[in-house]
Amino acid sequence: MRSARPEYSREWPCFRGYNDLQIACNFNCKVTCAVVKTYIDGNWGCWLNPADIDAPGGTTTARVKLWKADLLSMPAGETMHVADVDVYVKPR
């Protein structure tokens, strides 16, 4: 994910990231996502924009948010793999 950065709000510590995905499909579809966390405890959320893709495909942006992160559960270091995003496709 790109742009993983802390945000300062009542939900601190909060991090957001995003990545563009190319979807190829031979039918009009709806895409959804789910976060599979690895190390960091907290509240995770993910969404895709746009969520509706028309055939033959297009680009969607996957956005992930982690808020109220338990920073003490993170391993030491600046760069780490913190989560995976599963993407699901269904006809609409």
C-alpha positions as CSV (number, residue, x, y, z in Angstrom):
1,M,0.0,0.0,0.0
2,R,1.1,3.5,-0.7
3,S,0.9,6.5,1.5
4,A,0.8,4.7,4.8
5,R,1.0,7.7,7.1
6,P,-0.1,8.5,10.6
7,E,-3.1,10.8,10.9
8,Y,-3.8,12.9,13.9
9,S,-7.3,12.7,15.2
10,R,-9.3,11.2,18.0
11,E,-8.6,7.8,16.5
12,W,-4.9,8.2,16.9
13,P,-2.7,6.4,16.0
14,C,-4.3,6.0,12.6
15,F,-2.7,4.9,9.3
16,R,-4.1,4.9,5.8
17,G,-2.8,3.4,2.5
18,Y,-4.0,2.8,-1.0
19,N,-3.1,0.9,-4.1
20,D,-4.6,0.9,-7.7
21,L,-5.8,-2.5,-9.0
22,Q,-6.4,-3.5,-12.6
23,I,-9.5,-5.8,-12.8
24,A,-10.1,-7.8,-15.9
25,C,-13.6,-9.4,-16.3
26,N,-15.9,-10.7,-19.0
27,F,-19.1,-9.6,-17.0
28,N,-20.2,-6.5,-15.1
29,C,-19.1,-7.1,-11.5
30,K,-19.0,-5.8,-8.0
31,V,-15.7,-6.0,-6.1
32,T,-15.3,-6.1,-2.3
33,C,-12.3,-6.5,-0.1
34,A,-11.3,-7.7,3.4
35,V,-8.1,-7.1,5.4
36,V,-6.1,-10.0,6.7
37,K,-3.9,-8.5,9.4
38,T,-0.5,-9.9,10.3
39,Y,1.1,-8.2,13.3
40,I,-0.7,-5.1,14.4
41,D,-3.8,-5.2,16.5
42,G,-6.4,-2.4,16.1
43,N,-9.5,-1.6,14.0
44,W,-9.1,-2.4,10.3
45,G,-11.2,-1.3,7.4
46,C,-11.0,-1.6,3.7
47,W,-13.0,-0.4,0.7
48,L,-12.7,-0.2,-3.1
49,N,-13.5,2.9,-5.2
50,P,-15.2,2.3,-7.6
51,A,-16.8,-1.0,-6.4
52,D,-18.7,-1.6,-9.7
53,I,-16.6,-2.6,-12.7
54,D,-18.1,-3.0,-16.2
55,A,-16.8,-5.6,-18.7
56,P,-14.1,-5.8,-20.0
57,G,-12.6,-4.4,-16.8
58,G,-11.1,-1.3,-15.3
59,T,-9.2,0.2,-12.5
60,T,-10.3,0.4,-8.8
61,T,-8.4,1.9,-5.8
62,A,-8.1,-0.3,-2.7
63,R,-8.0,1.8,0.4
64,V,-7.1,0.4,3.8
65,K,-7.4,2.1,7.2
66,L,-6.0,1.1,10.6
67,W,-7.1,3.1,13.6
68,K,-6.6,2.8,17.3
69,A,-3.5,0.8,16.4
70,D,-1.6,-1.1,19.1
71,L,1.8,0.2,18.2
72,L,3.5,-2.0,20.9
73,S,2.5,-5.1,18.9
74,M,4.6,-3.9,15.9
75,P,8.0,-5.5,15.4
76,A,11.0,-3.1,15.3
77,G,12.0,-1.5,12.1
78,E,10.6,1.1,9.7
79,T,9.5,-1.2,6.8
80,M,7.3,-4.2,7.5
81,H,4.5,-6.2,6.0
82,V,1.5,-5.4,8.2
83,A,-1.5,-6.8,6.3
84,D,-2.9,-8.5,3.1
85,V,-6.0,-7.4,1.3
86,D,-8.2,-10.1,-0.2
87,V,-10.3,-8.9,-3.1
88,Y,-13.6,-10.7,-4.0
89,V,-15.5,-10.4,-7.4
90,K,-19.2,-11.3,-8.0
91,P,-21.5,-10.6,-10.9
92,R,-24.0,-7.7,-10.5
